[in-house]
Amino acid sequence: MELIRIIISVLIPPVGAFLKVGLGLHFWINLILTLCGYVPGLVHVIWLLVRK
Protein backbone atom coordinates (compact mmCIF):
# COMPACT_ATOMS: atom_id res chain seq x y z
CA MET A 1 0.00 0.00 0.00
CA GLU A 2 2.86 2.36 0.76
CA LEU A 3 4.30 2.05 -2.76
CA ILE A 4 0.91 2.86 -4.30
CA ARG A 5 0.56 5.87 -1.98
CA ILE A 6 3.99 7.15 -3.05
CA ILE A 7 3.21 6.78 -6.76
CA ILE A 8 -0.15 8.54 -6.39
CA SER A 9 1.49 11.28 -4.32
CA VAL A 10 4.04 12.01 -7.02
CA LEU A 11 1.38 12.14 -9.73
CA ILE A 12 -1.35 14.01 -7.80
CA PRO A 13 -0.10 15.43 -4.47
CA PRO A 14 -3.51 16.31 -2.95
CA VAL A 15 -4.77 12.75 -3.44
CA GLY A 16 -1.66 11.43 -1.72
CA ALA A 17 -2.23 13.81 1.18
CA PHE A 18 -5.86 12.69 1.37
CA LEU A 19 -4.82 9.04 1.52
CA LYS A 20 -2.42 9.82 4.37
CA VAL A 21 -4.38 12.28 6.55
CA GLY A 22 -7.95 12.40 5.22
CA LEU A 23 -9.79 15.70 4.86
CA GLY A 24 -7.80 17.35 7.61
CA LEU A 25 -5.83 20.56 7.69
CA HIS A 26 -2.83 19.10 5.88
CA PHE A 27 -4.99 18.06 2.92
CA TRP A 28 -6.23 21.63 2.45
CA ILE A 29 -2.73 23.04 2.88
CA ASN A 30 -1.48 20.63 0.25
CA LEU A 31 -4.31 21.52 -2.13
CA ILE A 32 -3.48 25.22 -1.84
CA LEU A 33 0.23 24.58 -2.29
CA THR A 34 -0.42 22.43 -5.34
CA LEU A 35 -2.63 25.12 -6.86
CA CYS A 36 0.20 27.62 -6.33
CA GLY A 37 2.62 25.26 -8.03
CA TYR A 38 3.21 21.56 -8.42
CA VAL A 39 6.57 21.49 -6.63
CA PRO A 40 5.43 23.04 -3.29
CA GLY A 41 2.56 20.54 -3.13
CA LEU A 42 4.92 17.69 -3.94
CA VAL A 43 7.39 18.74 -1.25
CA HIS A 44 4.59 18.98 1.30
CA VAL A 45 3.15 15.54 0.50
CA ILE A 46 6.60 13.96 0.65
CA TRP A 47 7.06 15.58 4.05
CA LEU A 48 3.72 14.11 5.13
CA LEU A 49 4.70 10.64 3.97
CA VAL A 50 8.07 10.53 5.73
CA ARG A 51 7.02 12.31 8.90
CA LYS A 52 5.18 9.35 10.46
Predicted model as a PDB file, atoms N, CA, C, CB and O in Angstrom, pLDDT in the B-factor column:
MODEL        1                                                                  
ATOM      1  N   MET A   1       0.829  -1.199   0.000  1.00 80.00           N  
ATOM      2  CA  MET A   1       0.000   0.000   0.000  1.00 80.00           C  
ATOM      3  C   MET A   1       0.871   1.260   0.000  1.00 80.00           C  
ATOM      4  CB  MET A   1      -0.942   0.000   1.217  1.00 80.00           C  
ATOM      5  O   MET A   1       0.514   2.271  -0.604  1.00 80.00           O  
ATOM      6  N   GLU A   2       2.001   1.188   0.674  1.00 85.00           N  
ATOM      7  CA  GLU A   2       2.863   2.364   0.761  1.00 85.00           C  
ATOM      8  C   GLU A   2       3.423   2.747  -0.608  1.00 85.00           C  
ATOM      9  CB  GLU A   2       4.009   2.109   1.742  1.00 85.00           C  
ATOM     10  O   GLU A   2       3.527   3.934  -0.920  1.00 85.00           O  
ATOM     11  N   LEU A   3       3.779   1.769  -1.419  1.00 90.00           N  
ATOM     12  CA  LEU A   3       4.297   2.051  -2.756  1.00 90.00           C  
ATOM     13  C   LEU A   3       3.238   2.724  -3.621  1.00 90.00           C  
ATOM     14  CB  LEU A   3       4.782   0.761  -3.426  1.00 90.00           C  
ATOM     15  O   LEU A   3       3.544   3.663  -4.357  1.00 90.00           O  
ATOM     16  N   ILE A   4       2.012   2.262  -3.542  1.00 90.00           N  
ATOM     17  CA  ILE A   4       0.908   2.864  -4.296  1.00 90.00           C  
ATOM     18  C   ILE A   4       0.676   4.299  -3.828  1.00 90.00           C  
ATOM     19  CB  ILE A   4      -0.390   2.026  -4.136  1.00 90.00           C  
ATOM     20  O   ILE A   4       0.439   5.188  -4.646  1.00 90.00           O  
ATOM     21  N   ARG A   5       0.743   4.526  -2.534  1.00 89.00           N  
ATOM     22  CA  ARG A   5       0.565   5.874  -1.981  1.00 89.00           C  
ATOM     23  C   ARG A   5       1.662   6.815  -2.472  1.00 89.00           C  
ATOM     24  CB  ARG A   5       0.560   5.828  -0.441  1.00 89.00           C  
ATOM     25  O   ARG A   5       1.390   7.980  -2.763  1.00 89.00           O  
ATOM     26  N   ILE A   6       2.890   6.326  -2.568  1.00 90.00           N  
ATOM     27  CA  ILE A   6       3.994   7.154  -3.052  1.00 90.00           C  
ATOM     28  C   ILE A   6       3.801   7.499  -4.519  1.00 90.00           C  
ATOM     29  CB  ILE A   6       5.337   6.440  -2.849  1.00 90.00           C  
ATOM     30  O   ILE A   6       4.001   8.648  -4.911  1.00 90.00           O  
ATOM     31  N   ILE A   7       3.416   6.528  -5.334  1.00 93.00           N  
ATOM     32  CA  ILE A   7       3.205   6.777  -6.762  1.00 93.00           C  
ATOM     33  C   ILE A   7       2.084   7.779  -6.974  1.00 93.00           C  
ATOM     34  CB  ILE A   7       2.888   5.469  -7.498  1.00 93.00           C  
ATOM     35  O   ILE A   7       2.222   8.701  -7.778  1.00 93.00           O  
ATOM     36  N   ILE A   8       0.975   7.609  -6.262  1.00 93.00           N  
ATOM     37  CA  ILE A   8      -0.146   8.543  -6.394  1.00 93.00           C  
ATOM     38  C   ILE A   8       0.255   9.932  -5.909  1.00 93.00           C  
ATOM     39  CB  ILE A   8      -1.371   8.036  -5.605  1.00 93.00           C  
ATOM     40  O   ILE A   8      -0.160  10.937  -6.486  1.00 93.00           O  
ATOM     41  N   SER A   9       1.056   9.991  -4.859  1.00 93.00           N  
ATOM     42  CA  SER A   9       1.492  11.280  -4.321  1.00 93.00           C  
ATOM     43  C   SER A   9       2.365  12.040  -5.299  1.00 93.00           C  
ATOM     44  CB  SER A   9       2.241  11.080  -3.023  1.00 93.00           C  
ATOM     45  O   SER A   9       2.287  13.267  -5.369  1.00 93.00           O  
ATOM     46  N   VAL A  10       3.188  11.342  -6.049  1.00 94.00           N  
ATOM     47  CA  VAL A  10       4.041  12.009  -7.025  1.00 94.00           C  
ATOM     48  C   VAL A  10       3.203  12.512  -8.196  1.00 94.00           C  
ATOM     49  CB  VAL A  10       5.148  11.056  -7.522  1.00 94.00           C  
ATOM     50  O   VAL A  10       3.460  13.594  -8.723  1.00 94.00           O  
ATOM     51  N   LEU A  11       2.213  11.744  -8.601  1.00 95.00           N  
ATOM     52  CA  LEU A  11       1.378  12.142  -9.734  1.00 95.00           C  
ATOM     53  C   LEU A  11       0.385  13.238  -9.362  1.00 95.00           C  
ATOM     54  CB  LEU A  11       0.631  10.940 -10.275  1.00 95.00           C  
ATOM     55  O   LEU A  11       0.248  14.225 -10.085  1.00 95.00           O  
ATOM     56  N   ILE A  12      -0.311  13.065  -8.231  1.00 96.00           N  
ATOM     57  CA  ILE A  12      -1.347  14.010  -7.800  1.00 96.00           C  
ATOM     58  C   ILE A  12      -1.172  14.228  -6.292  1.00 96.00           C  
ATOM     59  CB  ILE A  12      -2.806  13.475  -8.142  1.00 96.00           C  
ATOM     60  O   ILE A  12      -1.742  13.482  -5.496  1.00 96.00           O  
ATOM     61  N   PRO A  13      -0.395  15.236  -5.890  1.00 95.00           N  
ATOM     62  CA  PRO A  13      -0.095  15.429  -4.469  1.00 95.00           C  
ATOM     63  C   PRO A  13      -1.308  15.542  -3.535  1.00 95.00           C  
ATOM     64  CB  PRO A  13       0.719  16.644  -4.323  1.00 95.00           C  
ATOM     65  O   PRO A  13      -1.258  14.969  -2.447  1.00 95.00           O  
ATOM     66  N   PRO A  14      -2.399  16.248  -3.893  1.00 96.00           N  
ATOM     67  CA  PRO A  14      -3.513  16.312  -2.946  1.00 96.00           C  
ATOM     68  C   PRO A  14      -4.169  14.950  -2.673  1.00 96.00           C  
ATOM     69  CB  PRO A  14      -4.552  17.269  -3.465  1.00 96.00           C  
ATOM     70  O   PRO A  14      -4.644  14.705  -1.564  1.00 96.00           O  
ATOM     71  N   VAL A  15      -4.196  14.083  -3.662  1.00 95.00           N  
ATOM     72  CA  VAL A  15      -4.768  12.751  -3.441  1.00 95.00           C  
ATOM     73  C   VAL A  15      -3.877  11.955  -2.492  1.00 95.00           C  
ATOM     74  CB  VAL A  15      -4.940  11.994  -4.786  1.00 95.00           C  
ATOM     75  O   VAL A  15      -4.375  11.227  -1.633  1.00 95.00           O  
ATOM     76  N   GLY A  16      -2.575  12.090  -2.643  1.00 94.00           N  
ATOM     77  CA  GLY A  16      -1.659  11.425  -1.723  1.00 94.00           C  
ATOM     78  C   GLY A  16      -1.810  11.933  -0.300  1.00 94.00           C  
ATOM     79  O   GLY A  16      -1.752  11.155   0.653  1.00 94.00           O  
ATOM     80  N   ALA A  17      -2.005  13.236  -0.155  1.00 94.00           N  
ATOM     81  CA  ALA A  17      -2.229  13.807   1.177  1.00 94.00           C  
ATOM     82  C   ALA A  17      -3.547  13.308   1.754  1.00 94.00           C  
ATOM     83  CB  ALA A  17      -2.221  15.349   1.118  1.00 94.00           C  
ATOM     84  O   ALA A  17      -3.636  13.025   2.949  1.00 94.00           O  
ATOM     85  N   PHE A  18      -4.573  13.200   0.909  1.00 95.00           N  
ATOM     86  CA  PHE A  18      -5.862  12.695   1.369  1.00 95.00           C  
ATOM     87  C   PHE A  18      -5.740  11.252   1.847  1.00 95.00           C  
ATOM     88  CB  PHE A  18      -6.905  12.796   0.253  1.00 95.00           C  
ATOM     89  O   PHE A  18      -6.323  10.885   2.867  1.00 95.00           O  
ATOM     90  N   LEU A  19      -4.993  10.438   1.124  1.00 92.00           N  
ATOM     91  CA  LEU A  19      -4.822   9.042   1.525  1.00 92.00           C  
ATOM     92  C   LEU A  19      -4.067   8.917   2.840  1.00 92.00           C  
ATOM     93  CB  LEU A  19      -4.091   8.271   0.439  1.00 92.00           C  
ATOM     94  O   LEU A  19      -4.265   7.952   3.577  1.00 92.00           O  
ATOM     95  N   LYS A  20      -3.209   9.877   3.140  1.00 91.00           N  
ATOM     96  CA  LYS A  20      -2.420   9.819   4.372  1.00 91.00           C  
ATOM     97  C   LYS A  20      -3.162  10.411   5.567  1.00 91.00           C  
ATOM     98  CB  LYS A  20      -1.106  10.548   4.177  1.00 91.00           C  
ATOM     99  O   LYS A  20      -3.154   9.819   6.647  1.00 91.00           O  
ATOM    100  N   VAL A  21      -3.809  11.579   5.394  1.00 92.00           N  
ATOM    101  CA  VAL A  21      -4.378  12.279   6.552  1.00 92.00           C  
ATOM    102  C   VAL A  21      -5.883  12.502   6.466  1.00 92.00           C  
ATOM    103  CB  VAL A  21      -3.703  13.599   6.718  1.00 92.00           C  
ATOM    104  O   VAL A  21      -6.476  13.003   7.422  1.00 92.00           O  
ATOM    105  N   GLY A  22      -6.512  12.150   5.366  1.00 93.00           N  
ATOM    106  CA  GLY A  22      -7.950  12.398   5.221  1.00 93.00           C  
ATOM    107  C   GLY A  22      -8.215  13.856   4.877  1.00 93.00           C  
ATOM    108  O   GLY A  22      -7.345  14.544   4.342  1.00 93.00           O  
ATOM    109  N   LEU A  23      -9.411  14.320   5.185  1.00 95.00           N  
ATOM    110  CA  LEU A  23      -9.792  15.700   4.855  1.00 95.00           C  
ATOM    111  C   LEU A  23      -9.422  16.678   5.968  1.00 95.00           C  
ATOM    112  CB  LEU A  23     -11.290  15.778   4.581  1.00 95.00           C  
ATOM    113  O   LEU A  23     -10.188  17.586   6.290  1.00 95.00           O  
ATOM    114  N   GLY A  24      -8.260  16.485   6.539  1.00 93.00           N  
ATOM    115  CA  GLY A  24      -7.802  17.351   7.609  1.00 93.00           C  
ATOM    116  C   GLY A  24      -7.121  18.604   7.087  1.00 93.00           C  
ATOM    117  O   GLY A  24      -7.166  18.912   5.896  1.00 93.00           O  
ATOM    118  N   LEU A  25      -6.505  19.302   7.990  1.00 95.00           N  
ATOM    119  CA  LEU A  25      -5.829  20.562   7.685  1.00 95.00           C  
ATOM    120  C   LEU A  25      -4.712  20.373   6.658  1.00 95.00           C  
ATOM    121  CB  LEU A  25      -5.261  21.173   8.961  1.00 95.00           C  
ATOM    122  O   LEU A  25      -4.551  21.195   5.756  1.00 95.00           O  
ATOM    123  N   HIS A  26      -3.948  19.299   6.794  1.00 95.00           N  
ATOM    124  CA  HIS A  26      -2.826  19.096   5.877  1.00 95.00           C  
ATOM    125  C   HIS A  26      -3.288  18.828   4.452  1.00 95.00           C  
ATOM    126  CB  HIS A  26      -1.963  17.947   6.357  1.00 95.00           C  
ATOM    127  O   HIS A  26      -2.571  19.158   3.507  1.00 95.00           O  
ATOM    128  N   PHE A  27      -4.460  18.242   4.272  1.00 95.00           N  
ATOM    129  CA  PHE A  27      -4.985  18.065   2.920  1.00 95.00           C  
ATOM    130  C   PHE A  27      -5.247  19.415   2.275  1.00 95.00           C  
ATOM    131  CB  PHE A  27      -6.272  17.225   2.942  1.00 95.00           C  
ATOM    132  O   PHE A  27      -4.869  19.637   1.125  1.00 95.00           O  
ATOM    133  N   TRP A  28      -5.889  20.316   3.005  1.00 96.00           N  
ATOM    134  CA  TRP A  28      -6.225  21.632   2.448  1.00 96.00           C  
ATOM    135  C   TRP A  28      -4.973  22.464   2.201  1.00 96.00           C  
ATOM    136  CB  TRP A  28      -7.174  22.384   3.387  1.00 96.00           C  
ATOM    137  O   TRP A  28      -4.893  23.194   1.214  1.00 96.00           O  
ATOM    138  N   ILE A  29      -3.994  22.352   3.103  1.00 96.00           N  
ATOM    139  CA  ILE A  29      -2.728  23.045   2.882  1.00 96.00           C  
ATOM    140  C   ILE A  29      -2.068  22.528   1.611  1.00 96.00           C  
ATOM    141  CB  ILE A  29      -1.787  22.865   4.091  1.00 96.00           C  
ATOM    142  O   ILE A  29      -1.555  23.307   0.808  1.00 96.00           O  
ATOM    143  N   ASN A  30      -2.085  21.211   1.435  1.00 96.00           N  
ATOM    144  CA  ASN A  30      -1.476  20.631   0.245  1.00 96.00           C  
ATOM    145  C   ASN A  30      -2.215  21.027  -1.013  1.00 96.00           C  
ATOM    146  CB  ASN A  30      -1.431  19.127   0.359  1.00 96.00           C  
ATOM    147  O   ASN A  30      -1.584  21.268  -2.042  1.00 96.00           O  
ATOM    148  N   LEU A  31      -3.529  21.101  -0.960  1.00 96.00           N  
ATOM    149  CA  LEU A  31      -4.306  21.517  -2.125  1.00 96.00           C  
ATOM    150  C   LEU A  31      -3.949  22.945  -2.528  1.00 96.00           C  
ATOM    151  CB  LEU A  31      -5.812  21.405  -1.836  1.00 96.00           C  
ATOM    152  O   LEU A  31      -3.771  23.232  -3.712  1.00 96.00           O  
ATOM    153  N   ILE A  32      -3.845  23.834  -1.554  1.00 97.00           N  
ATOM    154  CA  ILE A  32      -3.484  25.225  -1.837  1.00 97.00           C  
ATOM    155  C   ILE A  32      -2.067  25.318  -2.391  1.00 97.00           C  
ATOM    156  CB  ILE A  32      -3.611  26.082  -0.570  1.00 97.00           C  
ATOM    157  O   ILE A  32      -1.813  26.062  -3.339  1.00 97.00           O  
ATOM    158  N   LEU A  33      -1.141  24.561  -1.797  1.00 96.00           N  
ATOM    159  CA  LEU A  33       0.233  24.581  -2.287  1.00 96.00           C  
ATOM    160  C   LEU A  33       0.329  24.031  -3.706  1.00 96.00           C  
ATOM    161  CB  LEU A  33       1.136  23.781  -1.355  1.00 96.00           C  
ATOM    162  O   LEU A  33       1.098  24.543  -4.519  1.00 96.00           O  
ATOM    163  N   THR A  34      -0.445  22.993  -4.007  1.00 96.00           N  
ATOM    164  CA  THR A  34      -0.421  22.426  -5.345  1.00 96.00           C  
ATOM    165  C   THR A  34      -1.026  23.385  -6.355  1.00 96.00           C  
ATOM    166  CB  THR A  34      -1.163  21.099  -5.372  1.00 96.00           C  
ATOM    167  O   THR A  34      -0.563  23.453  -7.493  1.00 96.00           O  
ATOM    168  N   LEU A  35      -2.051  24.127  -5.962  1.00 96.00           N  
ATOM    169  CA  LEU A  35      -2.628  25.117  -6.865  1.00 96.00           C  
ATOM    170  C   LEU A  35      -1.652  26.277  -7.125  1.00 96.00           C  
ATOM    171  CB  LEU A  35      -3.943  25.654  -6.283  1.00 96.00           C  
ATOM    172  O   LEU A  35      -1.666  26.878  -8.199  1.00 96.00           O  
ATOM    173  N   CYS A  36      -0.814  26.580  -6.139  1.00 96.00           N  
ATOM    174  CA  CYS A  36       0.198  27.620  -6.333  1.00 96.00           C  
ATOM    175  C   CYS A  36       1.335  27.130  -7.221  1.00 96.00           C  
ATOM    176  CB  CYS A  36       0.752  28.081  -4.985  1.00 96.00           C  
ATOM    177  O   CYS A  36       1.996  27.927  -7.886  1.00 96.00           O  
ATOM    178  N   GLY A  37       1.555  25.853  -7.231  1.00 93.00           N  
ATOM    179  CA  GLY A  37       2.624  25.260  -8.032  1.00 93.00           C  
ATOM    180  C   GLY A  37       2.767  23.800  -7.672  1.00 93.00           C  
ATOM    181  O   GLY A  37       2.553  23.416  -6.522  1.00 93.00           O  
ATOM    182  N   TYR A  38       3.123  22.993  -8.635  1.00 94.00           N  
ATOM    183  CA  TYR A  38       3.207  21.558  -8.418  1.00 94.00           C  
ATOM    184  C   TYR A  38       4.287  21.199  -7.393  1.00 94.00           C  
ATOM    185  CB  TYR A  38       3.482  20.850  -9.736  1.00 94.00           C  
ATOM    186  O   TYR A  38       4.075  20.337  -6.540  1.00 94.00           O  
ATOM    187  N   VAL A  39       5.424  21.850  -7.474  1.00 95.00           N  
ATOM    188  CA  VAL A  39       6.566  21.488  -6.627  1.00 95.00           C  
ATOM    189  C   VAL A  39       6.293  21.736  -5.135  1.00 95.00           C  
ATOM    190  CB  VAL A  39       7.799  22.278  -7.059  1.00 95.00           C  
ATOM    191  O   VAL A  39       6.620  20.866  -4.328  1.00 95.00           O  
ATOM    192  N   PRO A  40       5.714  22.872  -4.726  1.00 96.00           N  
ATOM    193  CA  PRO A  40       5.432  23.036  -3.293  1.00 96.00           C  
ATOM    194  C   PRO A  40       4.469  21.964  -2.751  1.00 96.00           C  
ATOM    195  CB  PRO A  40       4.845  24.423  -3.040  1.00 96.00           C  
ATOM    196  O   PRO A  40       4.636  21.486  -1.629  1.00 96.00           O  
ATOM    197  N   GLY A  41       3.477  21.598  -3.545  1.00 95.00           N  
ATOM    198  CA  GLY A  41       2.563  20.543  -3.125  1.00 95.00           C  
ATOM    199  C   GLY A  41       3.262  19.205  -3.030  1.00 95.00           C  
ATOM    200  O   GLY A  41       2.984  18.417  -2.126  1.00 95.00           O  
ATOM    201  N   LEU A  42       4.166  18.944  -3.957  1.00 95.00           N  
ATOM    202  CA  LEU A  42       4.922  17.693  -3.944  1.00 95.00           C  
ATOM    203  C   LEU A  42       5.846  17.618  -2.732  1.00 95.00           C  
ATOM    204  CB  LEU A  42       5.735  17.549  -5.232  1.00 95.00           C  
ATOM    205  O   LEU A  42       5.946  16.573  -2.089  1.00 95.00           O  
ATOM    206  N   VAL A  43       6.510  18.705  -2.425  1.00 96.00           N  
ATOM    207  CA  VAL A  43       7.391  18.741  -1.253  1.00 96.00           C  
ATOM    208  C   VAL A  43       6.577  18.514   0.019  1.00 96.00           C  
ATOM    209  CB  VAL A  43       8.150  20.093  -1.175  1.00 96.00           C  
ATOM    210  O   VAL A  43       7.007  17.778   0.907  1.00 96.00           O  
ATOM    211  N   HIS A  44       5.425  19.130   0.111  1.00 96.00           N  
ATOM    212  CA  HIS A  44       4.593  18.977   1.303  1.00 96.00           C  
ATOM    213  C   HIS A  44       4.104  17.540   1.460  1.00 96.00           C  
ATOM    214  CB  HIS A  44       3.401  19.931   1.241  1.00 96.00           C  
ATOM    215  O   HIS A  44       4.134  17.004   2.567  1.00 96.00           O  
ATOM    216  N   VAL A  45       3.656  16.907   0.382  1.00 95.00           N  
ATOM    217  CA  VAL A  45       3.147  15.542   0.503  1.00 95.00           C  
ATOM    218  C   VAL A  45       4.283  14.569   0.815  1.00 95.00           C  
ATOM    219  CB  VAL A  45       2.423  15.120  -0.789  1.00 95.00           C  
ATOM    220  O   VAL A  45       4.073  13.593   1.535  1.00 95.00           O  
ATOM    221  N   ILE A  46       5.467  14.813   0.293  1.00 94.00           N  
ATOM    222  CA  ILE A  46       6.604  13.961   0.652  1.00 94.00           C  
ATOM    223  C   ILE A  46       6.930  14.116   2.125  1.00 94.00           C  
ATOM    224  CB  ILE A  46       7.839  14.301  -0.204  1.00 94.00           C  
ATOM    225  O   ILE A  46       7.244  13.141   2.807  1.00 94.00           O  
ATOM    226  N   TRP A  47       6.853  15.346   2.610  1.00 95.00           N  
ATOM    227  CA  TRP A  47       7.060  15.581   4.047  1.00 95.00           C  
ATOM    228  C   TRP A  47       6.021  14.833   4.875  1.00 95.00           C  
ATOM    229  CB  TRP A  47       7.000  17.090   4.363  1.00 95.00           C  
ATOM    230  O   TRP A  47       6.349  14.256   5.912  1.00 95.00           O  
ATOM    231  N   LEU A  48       4.760  14.840   4.418  1.00 93.00           N  
ATOM    232  CA  LEU A  48       3.717  14.107   5.127  1.00 93.00           C  
ATOM    233  C   LEU A  48       3.990  12.610   5.149  1.00 93.00           C  
ATOM    234  CB  LEU A  48       2.367  14.374   4.492  1.00 93.00           C  
ATOM    235  O   LEU A  48       3.760  11.949   6.162  1.00 93.00           O  
ATOM    236  N   LEU A  49       4.472  12.082   4.052  1.00 91.00           N  
ATOM    237  CA  LEU A  49       4.700  10.637   3.965  1.00 91.00           C  
ATOM    238  C   LEU A  49       5.869  10.185   4.845  1.00 91.00           C  
ATOM    239  CB  LEU A  49       4.961  10.237   2.517  1.00 91.00           C  
ATOM    240  O   LEU A  49       5.805   9.100   5.423  1.00 91.00           O  
ATOM    241  N   VAL A  50       6.913  10.968   4.960  1.00 92.00           N  
ATOM    242  CA  VAL A  50       8.075  10.531   5.726  1.00 92.00           C  
ATOM    243  C   VAL A  50       8.011  10.949   7.190  1.00 92.00           C  
ATOM    244  CB  VAL A  50       9.328  11.076   5.102  1.00 92.00           C  
ATOM    245  O   VAL A  50       8.817  10.483   7.995  1.00 92.00           O  
ATOM    246  N   ARG A  51       7.088  11.801   7.543  1.00 88.00           N  
ATOM    247  CA  ARG A  51       7.021  12.311   8.901  1.00 88.00           C  
ATOM    248  C   ARG A  51       6.553  11.272   9.893  1.00 88.00           C  
ATOM    249  CB  ARG A  51       6.120  13.494   8.957  1.00 88.00           C  
ATOM    250  O   ARG A  51       6.980  11.309  11.047  1.00 88.00           O  
ATOM    251  N   LYS A  52       5.697  10.349   9.501  1.00 70.00           N  
ATOM    252  CA  LYS A  52       5.185   9.347  10.458  1.00 70.00           C  
ATOM    253  C   LYS A  52       5.736   7.993  10.152  1.00 70.00           C  
ATOM    254  CB  LYS A  52       3.662   9.295  10.441  1.00 70.00           C  
ATOM    255  O   LYS A  52       5.420   7.026  10.846  1.00 70.00           O  
TER     256      LYS A  52                                                      
ENDMDL                                                                          
END                                                                             
